[in-house]
Amino acid sequence: MSEHQGFHLSAALNGDGSHPAAPARPFTPEEYARLVRGAEAGLLDFVTVEDGPGRLDSALLLALAAQVTDRIGLVPLGPTTGDATAWATRIATLDHLSEGRAGVRPRATTSNAEHARLLQVLGTPEGDRRVAELFARADEFLTEATGEWGTAVPSPQGRPPLALLAHATVPYRLAAVHGDVVFVTPADTAGLVAIREEVESLREEAGRPPGALRVFADVTVVLGGSQEGADARRAALEEAAGAPFTSDAAVFSGTPEGLADLLEEWFREGGADGFRLRPAVLPDDLDAIVSGLVPVLQQRGLFRTAYTARTLRGHLGLAAA
């Protein structure tokens, strides 16, 4: 199977998992490196890691993982704030350490006070104005920061891929202008089709060619050996949390085969180029993705059986930058 047949697959490795009741584990840097090695054993295109209060630095964690992996892409969080040259240098350094496997997930960022004010006015004309200003600042920051890769801060890939999470038109537009990957959060196939059409329209409006932007659908997953087993796992997590499991992304509970059915439908009928799976519990659901889902996808001819590229741009089939 060539690198560009079927669809792309990635995983979000955040904290103990995407479920708020995921059992707390002592996730040391070495444990994160083990998780990334596991994802590489499943031939995933890349992993994303986030940071923030109480979490270790995502770029430093992936710098360690770069030393014990060979092919998988490594995508840390990159808030669009601070010094743009320092931001570009941080990602270029990871790209050097990984020999061309780095990307970055830019996130439009506010101060705590600004965030609190924004929450109070969301859905109003004032809220719309503030959101537009936030993403306009992010646009300016990314233009400056990515420009550094071509001048003062060389990077092995030229331009490490940018992967942006987006839920609405304003962030879709930022992804259409700057992104190589956009993570979207449809609820169903029809929703994915509508999002894909909007993203493609914005990409064309931005003057970028077809195929310049990969659309990845995010799916939060609770996996089990049977439907009953997956449902029991989800029920136990919900009982521990004291609330139903909800997410900004679709939540799938079931078997690897059932998840493969969903991904195949969203690929063939929804137009997804790939998927970012969010394991509800780490490492349990990541292990189920690698040992259960990936073989099913390979049997259906939907996913690679070997890496054929060495850079993240190569895995994604992106033109050299």
N, C-alpha and C positions, 0 to 999 in steps of 0.2 A: 504494500500500500504506500503510495507516495505521501509526502508531507501535506499535500493540499487537498486530498480526498477526504470525504466525511467532514466532521466538524472538529472544532477546537474544544479543549477541556481544561479548566483550571479549578483551583480550590482556594477558599479563604481560610487562612489559619489564624484565627483571632482568639486570643485568650484561651479559655477552656472549651470554647465552642460557641455557636450562635444562640443557643438556648440559655436564658438567664439562670436556669437551675442546673446547668451542666456541672457535674461534680468538680470542685476545685482541685487542681493538681499542681505540684511544684514544677511549673514549666520553666526550667532553666534554659539558658541559651543552647546547651547541648541537647535538651529535649526538643527544642524547635528545630535544630539541625536534623534530629532523627525524623521528625515529621516531614521535613522537606525531602530527605532521602527516600522516605516512603512514597511520597508523591511522585518522585522521579522514577521509582520502580514501576509506577503505573503509567509512565510516559506522558504525564500531564504537560501541557504547554508551559504553565507557570503557576506559581502560588502568589497570593497577596498576603501581606501581614500589616496590621495596623498597630498604632501605638497611641499614647495619650496618658493622662494621669493614671499612675499606678501600673503602667506597662513599660516594658523595656523598649529601647529604641529599635524601630523596625528595620532600618537600614543596617544597623550594627548586627542585629540578629541574622540578617540575610548575608552579611559579609562573612560571618562564621559559616553559614550554610554553604556559601560559595566554595569554601575550601574542602568540603566533603561531598560535593556533587559535581557532575560534569556537563549536564545538558539542560536541566530544567531552568526556566526563566524565574527571575526573582524580582518581585514588585513590592517595594515598601510604600508606605504612605508619604505624601509630600505636600503638607499644607502650604497654600499659596500666600505666604506671609514672610516677613523678614527680608534678608538680603538675597536677592535673586542669584548673584554669583555664588554665594555659599550653597544655595539650594542646588544649583547646577553642578557644583563641585562634588557635593555629597553623592549625587546619582552617578556622575562620571566615575568617581572612585569605586563605587560598587560595580560599575560596568567593567572597569579594569580588573578588579579582583576576580570577577566571574568570567573574564574573557569574552565579554559581549552578550551576557545573559540578563542584564539589568533592564528594568522598566521603572515606572513610578506611577502612583495613583494620586494625581493632584486633587486637593480638596479645598474649595473656597472656604476661607476661615474668617471668623469674627472674634472679637474679644468677648469675654464672658458678659460684660455689661451690654455690648451691642447685640449679642445673641438674645439676651433676656428681652431687650426692647423689641427685637424683630419678632419674637414669639407672640408678643402682645398685639401686634398689628398684622400678622399673617392673614391673608385673605381680604385685605382692604387695599384701597389705592395706595395708601402710605406704605403698606407692607410690600406691595408690588414694586414700588419705587426703591425701597431699601434692598430688595432682592436683586433688582436690576443693577443697582450700584455695586453690590457685593460681587456679582459675577463680572461686571465691567472691570473692577479692580483685579480680579483673578485673570481676566483676559490680558490685561497689561502686564501682570507679573509673569505669566507664561510666555508671552512674546519676548520679554527681556531675558528670562531664564534660559529658554531653549536656544535663544540666539547665542548664548555663551558657549554652547557646545560646538558651534562652528568657528569660534574665534579663540577666546582666552582659555577655555576649558575643554580640550579635545576628549572625545569619548570613542571607544573602539567601534561602536555601532554607528557613529556619526550622530544619530539622534536616538537615544533609548526610547522605546515605545511609551506613550502616555496613555493610561487607562483611567477613564473618568466614570464615576457613578452618577447617573442622572435619572430623575423622576418626572421631569416636566420640560416644557419648551425652553425656558431660559438656560438650564444646564445642558439640555440637548444641543443648543446652539454653541455653547462653549466647547462641547465635545466635537461637534461638527467642524469647528475651526481648528482646534488644536489636537484632538485625540487620534490615536491609532486604534484604540479599543474603547467602546462605551458599554458599561454595565447598565442594563435596563431591568425593570422589575414588573413584567406583565403578570396579570392574574390568569390569563388563558390565551389560547391561540389567536383569537380575534384581536385581543389587546396587543399581542406581540406584532401582528401584521400592521396595526395602526401606528405603533411606535416606530417600527422599521420604516414605514412610508414617511413619517414626519422627519426622522433622522436623515434619511436619504435626501429629502427635499432641502433640509438645512445644509447638508454637505454640498449639494449642488449650488445652493445660494452662496456658500463660502468660496466657491471656485475650485473645489478639490475634485479630483477625478473619481469615477466609480472604483470601488475596491480599496479606497484609501482608509476606510474606517470599518473595523470589525465590530459587529453588534453581538454582544454576549448577553444572554438572559441569565439573571441570578435566580437560583433555586436553593432554598433552605431544605436540608434533607435529614430525615429520621429513618434509618434503614434497619431492616430485620430480615431474618431468614425466611419469614412468612409474613403475610399481611397481619395476622394476629399478633405476631411477635413485635412488629413495628408499631402497631397500635398500642400494645402494652407498654412499650418503651415511651411513647409519646404521652400516654396517660400518666405514667409514673413521673415524668418530668413536669407535667402540668400540675400534678398533685403537690410536688415539691415546691413549685413556684407559686401555687395558690391562685393560678389564673390560666386561661387558655393560652396556647402558644400562638402568638401572632408575630408578623414580621412585615417589613416594607416589601419583601419579596414573597413569591409563592412558597408555601410550605408543602413539601411532599413527604408523606409517611407511607412506607411500603417496602417492597422487595427491590433488589437491584434490577430485576427484569421489568418490574413496573416502572421504575425510574427511566430505564432505557426506552420504554414505550413512549413516555412523555417527551423525552429529549428528541427522539426520532420524529415525533409529530411536530414539535416546535422547530425542528430543523427543516423538515420537508414542507410543511404547510405554513409555518410562521415566519420562515426566512431567517432564523438565527444562524449566525456564523459559528457560534460556540456558546459555551455555558461556563458560568462560575458557580460551583457548588459550595454551599455554606454548611459544613458539617454541624449538626446540632450539638454533638458532644465529640470532643477530641480526646484521644485519637480514634475512638470507636468507629465513628461514621466515616472518617478518612480511610481507615483500614477496609471498611466495607465497600467504599468507592473503588479502591485499588484492586481488592481481591474478588469483588463481586460484580460491580458495574462494568469496569473496563473490559474484562473478558467477554461479556455479553455484547458490548459495542463492537469489539473486534470481530466476533463471530458474524455480526450483521454487516460488516464492512463499513462501519461508521467511524472508526477511530484507528489511528496508526498502530502498527505492530512493532515499530522501531522508530527511534529518532533518525532523521536524515539530515537535520541541520544542527548547527552548533550555537547559533545565536537566537535570541528571543525574536528578533525581526524575521529570522529564517523560519522558526516554528510557525509564526503567524502568516507567513507568505507575503510579508510586506516588502516593498521595494527598498533598495538600499538608500540611505539618507546621507 
